[in-house]
């Protein structure tokens, strides 16, 4: 039988943890808009303003942090989703449920806001520092005390899986269901809908062992296609809206990292001009050059070209989604939306990606942040994991008294204690982590 997902089920405003109160509302704000607003007003979202995106947090020149990145992704994601929903609403106009398609923009925007909530401080080096603490560092001694499934979660720590946990886990003293987000918004952030044992090579997965049953519950309700692994591991085809969230994220980080690099003078105006104009045919390129002749500010020129590139990629990705909708609903679509855009734009994006790896992600300041972040997070992990494993020691009691109450450092299982530590460390801002590192090393003391 040909399996297929259906929009009527995929768009669901049931709230995780509050299912018994579910009552489809009619009013000025949909539940998906409430998801968006709930995220904006949350503490974890606010903390993103003090988490590194790529470059060190700003001095005199402002560059992107996790919060500004997430807001831009939400804007691009909403635009992309609205282009798609407009076509789908016309296609399914005769179906009773077609009105649900108007909600896609709000679902995607909320998922885009949430997609980086689980990322630790100091950018992607923070993820690596947590996973290598277990695979290469002091945490390796704990392997025999954990199940293989739990161990895989730790040595492949993934910010995407951590975002889902942050949104749905009932932290100590908090309400069931975590943020109590809608099922559709939650499913739309899970880029890798399978457990960690499947991700041995790619180091990418969508949920920890502790949230596996919860994700199955969400996926089942939404009618997502189950594709178990060779040994029965939990794996699903992606929720279709994941492709839109992923495209918005990829477009923003690639294009905006280049704009930031230009502001920091890592890239010249001519280099950026060559990259961004490469997305367009001769006629459009000539028009853009004429527009820029009336502008003297190099940053304004780059900003103009950046907006043109984003607009073009949004249009092309929307077209790919619509053209491949049936493949996506059958769980047969391969790759990302950007992989399927026309050659001109695809090759332009690849040139940006290649240059980013050569000149941006290896820039001295970026590497310095990675080195410092690795050192700081590894140190905090060592101290906190030792403390939860040896809670009766005097130093452990002092240190654990500093951990916020919501993190259950006295959990009944070792895995639970370790997760409480990771929850705490991954939720820190760069500044908080650095400050705690200095205090624990005796390098700073409270003012007397």
N, C-alpha and C positions, 0 to 999 in steps of 0.2 A: 504494500500500500504506500502511495506517495504521501509522505508526511509534509504537513505545512502548518505554519503558524498563522493566526488570524488576528487582524487588527482589533476586532471586537473584544477579544480576550487580552491582547497585548497592552491595550490602554485601559488601565484599571486604577480607580482612585481609592481602593481599599488601603487602609493604613496599617503598617506592620506594628503588631503589638496591641492595636486597638480594633481588631477585627470585629469584636462583639458589639462595638459601637457604630459599625459602618452603616451609614445612611446617606446615599448619594444626595448631595445638596445642590440646591439651585440658588444662586445669588450672584452678587457682583464679582466675587472672587472664587475661582475653582480651587479644588484641593491641590492641584499642581502649582497654582500661583502661591498657595499657602506654603508649599514645600520651599519655593524660592525665597519667600519672605522669612520663613523660619531659619533658613541657612544664613541669610544676610545678618540676622540679629543674634546669631550664635557666637559663643566664645571661640570655638575652634576655627570658625571662619575669620574672625577678627585677628586671631593669632597669625594667620597667613601673611599679614602685613610685615611681620618680622621674621620671615623665613626666606632663605635664599632661593631664587629661581635659577640663575646661572652665575651672574656676576655678584661680587661682594655688595652688601647692602650699601645704599648710596651715601656719599659724602656730599660734595658740591654738585655732582651730576646725578640726577635721578634716573635709575634704571628699574626694570621690572622686579617685583618680588612675587611671591606666590599668590598674594591677594589680587594685585593688579592683573596678573596673568589670568587668574580664574575669572575675573570680571570680563576681561576681553574675550576669553573663550566662550563665556555665556552669551555675549553679544553676537559673536560670529555664529555660534551654534543655533541661536534663535533665528537668525536670518536664514541660515541654511535650512533649518527645519521648516520654516514658514514657506520657503520656495517649494519644498517637497510636499507639504500638506496641501498647498493650494492645488497642485496637480492631482493628488490622491483624492481630494474631496470631489473634484470634478469627475474623476474616474469612477468613484463609488457613490455617486450622487443618489442612485436609486436604492441604496441600502439603508435600513433603518438606523444602523449604528454609525453612519458616515459622519455625523456631527462630532463624534469623538476625535476625528482626525484633526479638528481645529485645535485640539489640546497639545499636539505634538511639540509646538514651539515652546510652550511653558514647561513641558516635561524635560526637553533637552536643555533648556536654559538652567533649570534647577540641577540637573545631573552635571552640567558643566561647572557650575559653582562648587559642587561637592567633589569633583573628580580628584582633587589634590589634597583633600582634608587629611588623608592618612599618611602623607609624606612627612618624614622626620626633618629636623633642622639640617642646614648645610646642603641642600639640594640632593642630587642622586647619590652623592658620596655618603650621605647619612644612611640611606638604605643599605649600601654596601658595607658600611661599618657595622651595622647591626647583624647582618647575615654572616660576615666573616668573624665576628666575635665568637660565633658558635662553630663555624667550620674550621677556623684557623687559630682562634684565640683561647682564652681561659674557659669559655663556655663549652669547648669540646669535651670536657670531662663529664658533662651532663648527659651525653648521648645515651648511655646504657640505662638511664633512669626515665627515659621517655619512649613513647611508641614511635615506630618508623614514620607514621603519619605526622606526629607532632614535631619530630626532628626535621622532617622535610620543610615544614612551615618555617622553622627557625633559620635554617641554613640558606633558605631562599627568600628571606623576608621581602615582602612586596608591598609597596605603598598602596596599590590598588586594592588588595585584599584588606589592608588595614583601614582603608576608607570605609569599606562595607562594615567592618567590625565597629568602627567609631559611630556609624549611623544606626546600627541595630542592636548593639550589645547593651544590656542593662547594667550599667555601672553601679557601684555600691551607693545606695541611697537615692538612686534615680528611678524613673518610671520604667515599666516594661516597654520594650520596643525601641529604646534609645530615642532617636529623634522622631519616631513614629512617622516616618516618611511613607509616601504611597509606594505600592509595589512596583509600579512602572518606573518611577524615578530611581528606585534602588537598583532594579535590573539594568537600567540604562548606563550605570557607571561601571558595570562589571565587564571589562574588556576581555578577560580570559576566564570564561565560565566553566572552570574545572579546578580540581583540587591540586595541591602542591606535588603529589606523587607523580602526576603526569608531566610536571614542569621541570624535570631533572636537568634537561639540557638548556631550555630557554630561560629558566629562572623567572617565569611569569605564571601567575595563577590568580584566581579570583576570590578565593575565600579560604580562611583558616579552618582547621579541623573543628574548632569551637563553633564556627558559624555554618558548617556544612548542612546540617538539618534545616537551618533557617533558610539557606539559599534554595534548597530543594523545595521547600514550602512555597517560596516566592515564584520559582520557575514553574512549578506545577500549576499554581493558580493562573499564571499568565499563558499557559499552554506552550511554553518553550520546548523545543525538541530535545529529548534526552538521547545522548550518544555515549553510553558507558565506555570506559576504557577497557583495555585487554583483560585486566584483572578485576573488572567490575567497578573501577573508580568512577566517581561522579563527574560527568562531563555533559555539557549542554551546547547546543548551537546558540550563538549570540542572540540577544534581544535585538531586533532590527535598529532600534534607536541608538545602540552602542556605536554603530558605524558613523552616525552623524556627530556624536560627542567626540569620537576619536578624530574625525576629520577636522573639526573645529580646533581641537587641541594641537594637532600636528601643524595646521596652518599658522596658528598664533605663535607657537614657540619658535618655529623655524624663521618666520618673517620678522617677528619682534626681536629675536636674539640678534639678528643682523642689524636692525635699527639701533639697538642698544650698543652694539659693537662700534657702530659709526659714531655715536655720541661720545664713546670712550676713546675714540681715535685708534681703535684696533684695526678698523677698516677705513679706507679712504672713500671720499664721495664717488670718485670714478669707479672704484671696485663695486660699490653698492649699485651704482647706476648700471653698470654692465650686467650685474646679476638680475636686477628687477626688470630692466627693459627686455631681458631675454625671455620673458613670459609672453611677449606680444609679437604679432606680425608687424611687417614694415609700416603699414598704414597707421596702426594704433601707436606704434613706437614713435613715429614722426609727430603725431598729434601731441603725445606726452612731452616730447622734447620742446615743442613750440610753447606749450603751457609753462614749462619750467624756465624758459628764457625770460619770462617776466618776474622771476623770483630770484632774489640774491642769496637768501639764507640757505646754506647747504642742508641744514636739518629739515627745513620746510620742504625742500625738494625730495628728500628721502621719505618724508611723511606722506607726500602726495603719491609717490611711486608705490609705497607700501599699501596705501588704501586701494590703489588700482589692482595690485597683485591679489590682495585678499578678496576683493569683489569678483575678480575673474575666477579664482579657485573655488569660491562659494558657488558660483554659477555652474561651473563644470562638475563639482561634486554632487550638486543637487540633480543634475542631469543623469549622472552615473547611477545614483540611487534609484531614480524613477525607472530608468531603462532596465535595471537589474532587480527590480522589486520582487519579482516572483522567485528568483534564485535566493535572495536574502530571506524571504519568508520560508523557503524550503531548507534553509541552513546550508546551502550549497555555494554561496558566494565566497570566493577565495581572495584573500588580501584585503587591503583597505580601499576606500573610495578613491584616494589619491593615486593608488596604483593603476586605476582604470581611466584616469582623465586623459585627454588627447596628448599626443607625444610632445607638442610644443610646451604645454604647461608642466607635463610630467618631467621632462628633461630640465626645465627651468628650476623646478623644485629640487631635483637631484643635484644640480650645480650648487644651489644654496646649501644643501645638506653636506656636500663634500667640502665646501669652503668652511662651513661651521666647524667641522671636525678638525680641519687643518689649522685654522687661525683663531677660532673662538674658544672651543672647549679645551684647547691646550695652551691658552693664554696664561701668562705667569700668575695673574691675580686669581684666575679661576682655579688653577692647580693649587695655589696657596690655600684657598678656602677648603678644597678637598682634603689637603693634608691636615689642616688644623681641625676640620670637622671630624675627620677619622680619629684623630688623637683624642678629641674631647668626648665623642660619643663612646669610643672604646673604653675610656677611663670611667665614665659614668655607668656604663653597663657592668663593668667589673665590680665596682663598689656596690651597686644596687643589687645585682644578682647574688653576690656573696652575702649581703645583708639579709635577703629574703630566705636564703638557704641556712643561715646561721642567726636567727632572729634574737637569740638570747644573749648574744655578746653585747657589751656596753656600746661599742661603736655602732653596731647594727641598730640598736634601739634608738640612738640619737639620729642616725641617718634616716631611718624609716619614719620617724616622727615628722620629718620634713616633707614626706610624700603626701600629696592631697588625698583626702579621705575617700574620694570616688574610686581610687585604684586599690583593689583588694589584695594587698601584699600578704595577707594571712589566709589566702585561698586554700582550700583543703588539698589541692593537688600541686605538684611541682610545676606542671605546665601552666596552671592558673596563676601561680606566683610569678613565673617568668613573663607571662602575658601582661600582668599588672605592671611590671617594670618596663616592658616595651611600650605599653600604653602611655606611661608617664614620660619616657624619654622621647618617643615619637611626637608627643603633643607639645614638647618644649619649643620655644622660639630660639633662634640663634643666640640672641642676647641672654636669655635665661640660662641656656645650656652653658655658655661661656662663663657667666657669673657663678653658677653652681660649681663648675670645674675649678675656678679660681678659689672659691671658698673652701672646697674640699682639699685643695692643695695648700691651703694656708697662705695664698697669695693676696687675699683681700679679707678684710674684717669689717663688721658693721661699725659705723661711726659711733664713738663714745660721747 
